[in-house]
């Protein structure tokens, strides 16, 4: 007899694992739980979460509670006889009442206890971590502090952005997530406690983060730029020969073996840092398409330019 598993998720990070779970042996998925539709775009039209849109396309039953802990939703989980919860990028805290009498696990986009919180993938890239990955954990009262059931590691590519790594880690976690859910159902999954002394916080990104200190090392500059891509990106200003300053968003780079004065941009799109240099592989002018900085300069017949970036005013929390 198949176990009845509810899938709780909102972000696209959940979709590869959820797709595998609905096809896995010994599992039946009677309901998918996601965040309510939210206004999006210039028209502020209500749009479903990525998981909501995916589940509807799969013909699955979808519910969209403002609070999964409310009595009516607890009653629904009981009515559906839910045995297990698979949680990925859901966005709501689960109360003991939701977890009572059920096994549950969560797929997180970092090697816990490092980078607990809302932006683990971005913070991993921004910090230039030598090793990154995913962790499958139990649900705990404190954020991302549960028992570790499984970890999968990888490394960051030379010009890999947070967006790239997000998609790669989503696939990397599939096998472990399915295996842990099946193990919890069978009663064979075993977890280990996290080392609290190694815990770090992955603070949510905001528009105020969209800048870089070009006076740092090329490695640090590159890690921050790639970590901020695709959102919020890195806001800069470029000034070419015979032109005034223009706003530009830098989206992808890699470190290169070159020496230039800080902020100086050579024709081939290489920018000098406080130590070393980076090559800007993707940059975007307002209303334009991302392109190599070398192509942007070639289109304006610049042989040299200056790139600057300034801290943004902090946003209120």
LUMROGU-40942 format. One record per residue (C-alpha): residue number from 1; z, x, y; residue in three letters. Coordinates in nm, 2 decimals. Layout:
LUMROGU-40942
+-----+--------+--------+--------+--------+
| num |     pz |     px |     py | residu |
+-----+--------+--------+--------+--------+
| NUM |      Z |      X |      Y |    ala |
...
+-----+--------+--------+--------+--------+
***
This chain:
LUMROGU-40942
+-----+--------+--------+--------+--------+
| num |     pz |     px |     py | residu |
+-----+--------+--------+--------+--------+
|   1 |   0.00 |   0.00 |   0.00 |    unk |
|   2 |  -0.10 |   0.14 |   0.34 |    unk |
|   3 |   0.16 |   0.21 |   0.61 |    unk |
|   4 |   0.12 |   0.02 |   0.93 |    unk |
|   5 |   0.08 |   0.27 |   1.22 |    unk |
|   6 |   0.07 |   0.18 |   1.59 |    unk |
|   7 |  -0.13 |   0.42 |   1.81 |    unk |
|   8 |   0.03 |   0.48 |   2.15 |    unk |
|   9 |  -0.19 |   0.67 |   2.40 |    unk |
|  10 |  -0.38 |   0.65 |   2.73 |    unk |
|  11 |  -0.56 |   0.98 |   2.80 |    unk |
|  12 |  -0.88 |   1.10 |   2.64 |    unk |
|  13 |  -0.67 |   1.38 |   2.47 |    unk |
|  14 |  -0.56 |   1.12 |   2.21 |    unk |
|  15 |  -0.90 |   1.00 |   2.10 |    unk |
|  16 |  -1.00 |   1.26 |   1.84 |    unk |
|  17 |  -0.66 |   1.23 |   1.66 |    unk |
|  18 |  -0.67 |   0.85 |   1.69 |    unk |
|  19 |  -1.02 |   0.84 |   1.55 |    unk |
|  20 |  -0.90 |   1.04 |   1.25 |    unk |
|  21 |  -0.59 |   0.83 |   1.19 |    unk |
|  22 |  -0.79 |   0.50 |   1.17 |    unk |
|  23 |  -1.00 |   0.67 |   0.90 |    unk |
|  24 |  -0.71 |   0.84 |   0.71 |    unk |
|  25 |  -0.60 |   0.73 |   0.37 |    unk |
|  26 |  -0.27 |   0.54 |   0.34 |    unk |
|  27 |  -0.28 |   0.43 |   0.70 |    unk |
|  28 |  -0.36 |   0.09 |   0.86 |    unk |
|  29 |  -0.38 |   0.05 |   1.24 |    unk |
|  30 |  -0.30 |  -0.31 |   1.34 |    unk |
|  31 |  -0.25 |  -0.23 |   1.71 |    unk |
|  32 |  -0.33 |   0.03 |   1.98 |    unk |
|  33 |  -0.09 |   0.04 |   2.28 |    unk |
|  34 |  -0.21 |   0.18 |   2.61 |    unk |
|  35 |  -0.13 |   0.17 |   2.98 |    unk |
|  36 |  -0.26 |  -0.13 |   3.18 |    unk |
|  37 |  -0.60 |  -0.12 |   3.35 |    unk |
|  38 |  -0.58 |   0.05 |   3.69 |    unk |
|  39 |  -0.80 |   0.03 |   4.00 |    unk |
|  40 |  -1.05 |   0.32 |   4.01 |    unk |
|  41 |  -1.34 |   0.44 |   4.22 |    unk |
|  42 |  -1.44 |   0.34 |   4.58 |    unk |
|  43 |  -1.46 |  -0.03 |   4.48 |    unk |
|  44 |  -1.11 |  -0.01 |   4.33 |    unk |
|  45 |  -1.24 |  -0.20 |   4.02 |    unk |
|  46 |  -0.99 |  -0.23 |   3.74 |    unk |
|  47 |  -1.08 |   0.01 |   3.46 |    unk |
|  48 |  -0.92 |   0.06 |   3.12 |    unk |
|  49 |  -0.77 |   0.39 |   3.01 |    unk |
|  50 |  -0.99 |   0.62 |   2.80 |    unk |
|  51 |  -0.79 |   0.51 |   2.49 |    unk |
|  52 |  -0.82 |   0.14 |   2.59 |    unk |
|  53 |  -1.20 |   0.17 |   2.62 |    unk |
|  54 |  -1.23 |   0.36 |   2.29 |    unk |
|  55 |  -1.01 |   0.11 |   2.10 |    unk |
|  56 |  -1.20 |  -0.19 |   2.23 |    unk |
|  57 |  -1.53 |  -0.02 |   2.12 |    unk |
|  58 |  -1.38 |   0.03 |   1.77 |    unk |
|  59 |  -1.29 |  -0.33 |   1.75 |    unk |
|  60 |  -0.91 |  -0.26 |   1.74 |    unk |
|  61 |  -0.65 |  -0.49 |   1.88 |    unk |
|  62 |  -0.53 |  -0.34 |   2.21 |    unk |
|  63 |  -0.22 |  -0.43 |   2.41 |    unk |
|  64 |  -0.15 |  -0.30 |   2.76 |    unk |
|  65 |   0.22 |  -0.34 |   2.85 |    unk |
|  66 |   0.36 |  -0.22 |   3.18 |    unk |
|  67 |   0.67 |  -0.14 |   2.97 |    unk |
|  68 |   0.65 |  -0.11 |   2.59 |    unk |
|  69 |   1.03 |  -0.13 |   2.59 |    unk |
|  70 |   1.04 |  -0.49 |   2.72 |    unk |
|  71 |   1.16 |  -0.75 |   2.47 |    unk |
|  72 |   0.83 |  -0.93 |   2.42 |    unk |
|  73 |   0.66 |  -0.60 |   2.31 |    unk |
|  74 |   0.95 |  -0.51 |   2.08 |    unk |
|  75 |   0.91 |  -0.85 |   1.92 |    unk |
|  76 |   0.53 |  -0.79 |   1.88 |    unk |
|  77 |   0.60 |  -0.45 |   1.70 |    unk |
|  78 |   0.83 |  -0.63 |   1.47 |    unk |
|  79 |   0.58 |  -0.91 |   1.41 |    unk |
|  80 |   0.32 |  -0.66 |   1.32 |    unk |
|  81 |   0.56 |  -0.49 |   1.08 |    unk |
|  82 |   0.49 |  -0.14 |   1.23 |    unk |
|  83 |   0.62 |   0.14 |   1.01 |    unk |
|  84 |   0.52 |   0.44 |   1.22 |    unk |
|  85 |   0.42 |   0.54 |   1.58 |    unk |
|  86 |   0.16 |   0.80 |   1.66 |    unk |
|  87 |   0.20 |   0.89 |   2.03 |    unk |
|  88 |  -0.04 |   1.11 |   2.23 |    unk |
|  89 |  -0.07 |   1.12 |   2.61 |    unk |
|  90 |   0.08 |   0.77 |   2.64 |    unk |
|  91 |   0.26 |   0.79 |   2.98 |    unk |
|  92 |   0.57 |   0.57 |   2.90 |    unk |
|  93 |   0.91 |   0.68 |   2.77 |    unk |
|  94 |   1.01 |   0.51 |   2.44 |    unk |
|  95 |   1.35 |   0.36 |   2.41 |    unk |
|  96 |   1.57 |   0.38 |   2.10 |    unk |
|  97 |   1.48 |   0.01 |   2.03 |    unk |
|  98 |   1.11 |   0.10 |   2.00 |    unk |
|  99 |   1.19 |   0.38 |   1.76 |    unk |
| 100 |   1.45 |   0.21 |   1.55 |    unk |
| 101 |   1.35 |   0.17 |   1.19 |    unk |
| 102 |   1.03 |   0.36 |   1.24 |    unk |
| 103 |   0.91 |   0.72 |   1.20 |    unk |
| 104 |   0.72 |   0.86 |   1.50 |    unk |
| 105 |   0.56 |   1.18 |   1.63 |    unk |
| 106 |   0.39 |   1.31 |   1.94 |    unk |
| 107 |   0.10 |   1.56 |   1.99 |    unk |
| 108 |   0.16 |   1.78 |   2.29 |    unk |
| 109 |  -0.09 |   2.01 |   2.46 |    unk |
| 110 |   0.12 |   2.34 |   2.46 |    unk |
| 111 |   0.31 |   2.56 |   2.23 |    unk |
| 112 |   0.65 |   2.41 |   2.28 |    unk |
| 113 |   0.91 |   2.47 |   2.42 |    unk |
| 114 |   0.68 |   2.64 |   2.67 |    unk |
| 115 |   0.53 |   2.39 |   2.92 |    unk |
| 116 |   0.72 |   2.07 |   2.87 |    unk |
| 117 |   0.59 |   1.79 |   3.10 |    unk |
| 118 |   0.29 |   1.63 |   3.25 |    unk |
| 119 |   0.04 |   1.92 |   3.29 |    unk |
| 120 |   0.09 |   2.16 |   3.00 |    unk |
| 121 |  -0.28 |   2.26 |   2.96 |    unk |
| 122 |  -0.34 |   2.33 |   3.32 |    unk |
| 123 |  -0.01 |   2.53 |   3.35 |    unk |
| 124 |  -0.10 |   2.74 |   3.05 |    unk |
| 125 |  -0.44 |   2.84 |   3.20 |    unk |
| 126 |  -0.29 |   2.89 |   3.54 |    unk |
| 127 |  -0.03 |   3.12 |   3.40 |    unk |
| 128 |  -0.29 |   3.32 |   3.20 |    unk |
| 129 |  -0.10 |   3.27 |   2.88 |    unk |
| 130 |  -0.20 |   3.50 |   2.60 |    unk |
| 131 |  -0.16 |   3.23 |   2.34 |    unk |
| 132 |  -0.20 |   2.85 |   2.38 |    unk |
| 133 |  -0.22 |   2.56 |   2.15 |    unk |
| 134 |  -0.08 |   2.22 |   2.04 |    unk |
| 135 |   0.25 |   2.11 |   1.89 |    unk |
| 136 |   0.34 |   1.80 |   1.69 |    unk |
| 137 |   0.70 |   1.69 |   1.76 |    unk |
| 138 |   0.94 |   1.41 |   1.70 |    unk |
| 139 |   1.03 |   1.18 |   1.99 |    unk |
| 140 |   1.35 |   1.28 |   2.16 |    unk |
| 141 |   1.56 |   1.15 |   2.45 |    unk |
| 142 |   1.47 |   1.46 |   2.66 |    unk |
| 143 |   1.11 |   1.51 |   2.75 |    unk |
| 144 |   0.91 |   1.70 |   2.48 |    unk |
| 145 |   1.24 |   1.84 |   2.33 |    unk |
| 146 |   1.19 |   1.69 |   1.98 |    unk |
| 147 |   1.18 |   1.87 |   1.64 |    unk |
| 148 |   0.87 |   2.08 |   1.58 |    unk |
| 149 |   0.67 |   1.96 |   1.28 |    unk |
| 150 |   0.35 |   2.16 |   1.33 |    unk |
| 151 |   0.19 |   2.41 |   1.58 |    unk |
| 152 |  -0.17 |   2.53 |   1.60 |    unk |
| 153 |  -0.25 |   2.84 |   1.82 |    unk |
| 154 |  -0.56 |   2.97 |   2.00 |    unk |
| 155 |  -0.65 |   3.19 |   2.30 |    unk |
| 156 |  -0.81 |   3.10 |   2.63 |    unk |
| 157 |  -1.17 |   3.20 |   2.68 |    unk |
| 158 |  -1.27 |   3.44 |   2.96 |    unk |
| 159 |  -1.41 |   3.16 |   3.18 |    unk |
| 160 |  -1.25 |   2.86 |   3.01 |    unk |
| 161 |  -1.12 |   2.59 |   3.24 |    unk |
| 162 |  -0.84 |   2.35 |   3.18 |    unk |
| 163 |  -1.10 |   2.08 |   3.12 |    unk |
| 164 |  -1.27 |   2.29 |   2.86 |    unk |
| 165 |  -0.94 |   2.38 |   2.69 |    unk |
| 166 |  -0.82 |   2.01 |   2.70 |    unk |
| 167 |  -1.12 |   1.91 |   2.50 |    unk |
| 168 |  -1.08 |   2.20 |   2.25 |    unk |
| 169 |  -0.71 |   2.14 |   2.20 |    unk |
| 170 |  -0.77 |   1.77 |   2.14 |    unk |
| 171 |  -0.99 |   1.86 |   1.85 |    unk |
| 172 |  -0.76 |   2.14 |   1.74 |    unk |
| 173 |  -0.47 |   1.91 |   1.69 |    unk |
| 174 |  -0.64 |   1.65 |   1.48 |    unk |
| 175 |  -0.56 |   1.78 |   1.13 |    unk |
| 176 |  -0.20 |   1.86 |   1.21 |    unk |
| 177 |  -0.14 |   1.51 |   1.37 |    unk |
| 178 |  -0.28 |   1.33 |   1.07 |    unk |
| 179 |  -0.09 |   1.55 |   0.83 |    unk |
| 180 |   0.24 |   1.50 |   1.01 |    unk |
| 181 |   0.20 |   1.12 |   1.03 |    unk |
| 182 |   0.12 |   1.11 |   0.66 |    unk |
| 183 |   0.41 |   1.34 |   0.59 |    unk |
| 184 |   0.65 |   1.12 |   0.79 |    unk |
| 185 |   0.54 |   0.81 |   0.60 |    unk |
| 186 |   0.59 |   0.99 |   0.27 |    unk |
| 187 |   0.92 |   1.13 |   0.38 |    unk |
| 188 |   0.81 |   1.49 |   0.33 |    unk |
| 189 |   0.77 |   1.61 |   0.69 |    unk |
| 190 |   1.03 |   1.86 |   0.80 |    unk |
| 191 |   1.09 |   1.98 |   1.16 |    unk |
| 192 |   1.26 |   2.27 |   1.33 |    unk |
| 193 |   1.46 |   2.27 |   1.65 |    unk |
| 194 |   1.31 |   2.42 |   1.97 |    unk |
| 195 |   1.47 |   2.73 |   2.14 |    unk |
| 196 |   1.60 |   2.58 |   2.46 |    unk |
| 197 |   1.62 |   2.92 |   2.62 |    unk |
| 198 |   1.24 |   2.94 |   2.62 |    unk |
| 199 |   1.17 |   2.60 |   2.77 |    unk |
| 200 |   0.95 |   2.59 |   3.08 |    unk |
| 201 |   0.84 |   2.29 |   3.29 |    unk |
| 202 |   0.47 |   2.19 |   3.34 |    unk |
| 203 |   0.49 |   2.02 |   3.68 |    unk |
| 204 |   0.22 |   1.76 |   3.75 |    unk |
| 205 |  -0.06 |   1.89 |   3.97 |    unk |
| 206 |  -0.13 |   1.75 |   4.31 |    unk |
| 207 |  -0.39 |   1.80 |   4.59 |    unk |
| 208 |  -0.14 |   2.04 |   4.75 |    unk |
| 209 |  -0.21 |   2.28 |   4.46 |    unk |
| 210 |  -0.58 |   2.32 |   4.54 |    unk |
| 211 |  -0.58 |   2.67 |   4.68 |    unk |
| 212 |  -0.56 |   3.03 |   4.56 |    unk |
| 213 |  -0.42 |   3.36 |   4.70 |    unk |
| 214 |  -0.71 |   3.59 |   4.69 |    unk |
| 215 |  -0.47 |   3.88 |   4.76 |    unk |
| 216 |  -0.35 |   3.87 |   4.40 |    unk |
| 217 |  -0.49 |   4.05 |   4.10 |    unk |
| 218 |  -0.83 |   3.93 |   3.98 |    unk |
| 219 |  -0.67 |   3.81 |   3.65 |    unk |
| 220 |  -0.42 |   3.60 |   3.84 |    unk |
| 221 |  -0.68 |   3.46 |   4.08 |    unk |
| 222 |  -0.92 |   3.37 |   3.79 |    unk |
| 223 |  -0.64 |   3.21 |   3.59 |    unk |
| 224 |  -0.54 |   2.99 |   3.88 |    unk |
| 225 |  -0.90 |   2.88 |   3.97 |    unk |
| 226 |  -0.99 |   2.80 |   3.61 |    unk |
| 227 |  -0.65 |   2.63 |   3.56 |    unk |
| 228 |  -0.71 |   2.40 |   3.86 |    unk |
| 229 |  -1.06 |   2.29 |   3.72 |    unk |
| 230 |  -1.18 |   2.02 |   3.71 |    unk |
| 231 |  -0.90 |   1.87 |   3.92 |    unk |
| 232 |  -0.79 |   1.93 |   4.19 |    unk |
| 233 |  -1.02 |   2.23 |   4.20 |    unk |
| 234 |  -0.97 |   2.52 |   4.44 |    unk |
| 235 |  -1.05 |   2.45 |   4.80 |    unk |
| 236 |  -1.20 |   2.75 |   4.99 |    unk |
| 237 |  -1.40 |   2.82 |   5.30 |    unk |
| 238 |  -1.72 |   3.03 |   5.29 |    unk |
| 239 |  -1.87 |   3.19 |   5.59 |    unk |
| 240 |  -2.22 |   3.34 |   5.56 |    unk |
| 241 |  -2.44 |   3.55 |   5.78 |    unk |
| 242 |  -2.52 |   3.35 |   6.10 |    unk |
| 243 |  -2.34 |   3.04 |   5.99 |    unk |
| 244 |  -2.00 |   2.89 |   6.06 |    unk |
| 245 |  -1.74 |   2.83 |   5.80 |    unk |
| 246 |  -1.82 |   2.57 |   5.53 |    unk |
| 247 |  -1.58 |   2.40 |   5.29 |    unk |
| 248 |  -1.65 |   2.49 |   4.92 |    unk |
| 249 |  -1.47 |   2.41 |   4.60 |    unk |
| 250 |  -1.45 |   2.69 |   4.34 |    unk |
| 251 |  -1.44 |   2.55 |   3.98 |    unk |
| 252 |  -1.50 |   2.84 |   3.73 |    unk |
| 253 |  -1.49 |   3.22 |   3.73 |    unk |
| 254 |  -1.43 |   3.53 |   3.52 |    unk |
| 255 |  -1.30 |   3.87 |   3.60 |    unk |
| 256 |  -1.55 |   4.15 |   3.64 |    unk |
| 257 |  -1.54 |   4.53 |   3.68 |    unk |
| 258 |  -1.61 |   4.57 |   4.05 |    unk |
| 259 |  -1.44 |   4.67 |   4.38 |    unk |
| 260 |  -1.49 |   4.48 |   4.70 |    unk |
| 261 |  -1.27 |   4.42 |   5.01 |    unk |
| 262 |  -1.06 |   4.11 |   4.96 |    unk |
| 263 |  -1.26 |   3.79 |   5.02 |    unk |
| 264 |  -1.59 |   3.96 |   5.05 |    unk |
| 265 |  -1.87 |   3.79 |   4.85 |    unk |
| 266 |  -2.16 |   4.00 |   4.73 |    unk |
| 267 |  -2.51 |   3.85 |   4.66 |    unk |
| 268 |  -2.44 |   3.82 |   4.29 |    unk |
| 269 |  -2.14 |   3.59 |   4.35 |    unk |
| 270 |  -1.87 |   3.85 |   4.30 |    unk |
| 271 |  -1.56 |   3.81 |   4.52 |    unk |
| 272 |  -1.32 |   4.08 |   4.60 |    unk |
| 273 |  -0.95 |   4.02 |   4.53 |    unk |
| 274 |  -0.63 |   4.21 |   4.62 |    unk |
| 275 |  -0.69 |   4.40 |   4.30 |    unk |
| 276 |  -1.02 |   4.39 |   4.12 |    unk |
| 277 |  -1.29 |   4.12 |   4.15 |    unk |
| 278 |  -1.41 |   3.79 |   4.01 |    unk |
| 279 |  -1.75 |   3.64 |   3.95 |    unk |
| 280 |  -1.77 |   3.27 |   4.06 |    unk |
| 281 |  -1.97 |   3.09 |   3.80 |    unk |
| 282 |  -1.93 |   2.74 |   3.94 |    unk |
| 283 |  -1.89 |   2.64 |   4.31 |    unk |
| 284 |  -1.96 |   2.32 |   4.49 |    unk |
| 285 |  -2.04 |   2.23 |   4.85 |    unk |
| 286 |  -1.94 |   1.88 |   4.97 |    unk |
| 287 |  -2.18 |   1.63 |   4.82 |    unk |
| 288 |  -2.36 |   1.90 |   4.61 |    unk |
| 289 |  -2.37 |   1.99 |   4.24 |    unk |
| 290 |  -2.17 |   2.27 |   4.08 |    unk |
| 291 |  -2.37 |   2.59 |   4.07 |    unk |
| 292 |  -2.32 |   2.97 |   4.04 |    unk |
| 293 |  -2.21 |   3.11 |   4.38 |    unk |
| 294 |  -2.49 |   3.36 |   4.35 |    unk |
| 295 |  -2.75 |   3.07 |   4.35 |    unk |
| 296 |  -2.58 |   2.91 |   4.65 |    unk |
| 297 |  -2.60 |   3.23 |   4.84 |    unk |
| 298 |  -2.96 |   3.29 |   4.74 |    unk |
| 299 |  -3.06 |   2.95 |   4.87 |    unk |
| 300 |  -2.92 |   3.05 |   5.21 |    unk |
| 301 |  -3.06 |   3.41 |   5.20 |    unk |
| 302 |  -2.71 |   3.56 |   5.25 |    unk |
| 303 |  -2.66 |   3.91 |   5.13 |    unk |
| 304 |  -2.29 |   3.89 |   5.21 |    unk |
| 305 |  -2.03 |   3.62 |   5.29 |    unk |
| 306 |  -1.65 |   3.58 |   5.33 |    unk |
| 307 |  -1.45 |   3.35 |   5.11 |    unk |
| 308 |  -1.10 |   3.24 |   5.22 |    unk |
| 309 |  -0.84 |   2.99 |   5.08 |    unk |
| 310 |  -0.53 |   2.87 |   5.25 |    unk |
| 311 |  -0.22 |   2.69 |   5.12 |    unk |
| 312 |  -0.22 |   2.31 |   5.16 |    unk |
| 313 |   0.06 |   2.12 |   5.31 |    unk |
| 314 |   0.30 |   2.00 |   5.04 |    unk |
| 315 |   0.27 |   1.64 |   4.93 |    unk |
| 316 |   0.57 |   1.41 |   4.92 |    unk |
| 317 |   0.72 |   1.33 |   4.58 |    unk |
+-----+--------+--------+--------+--------+
***
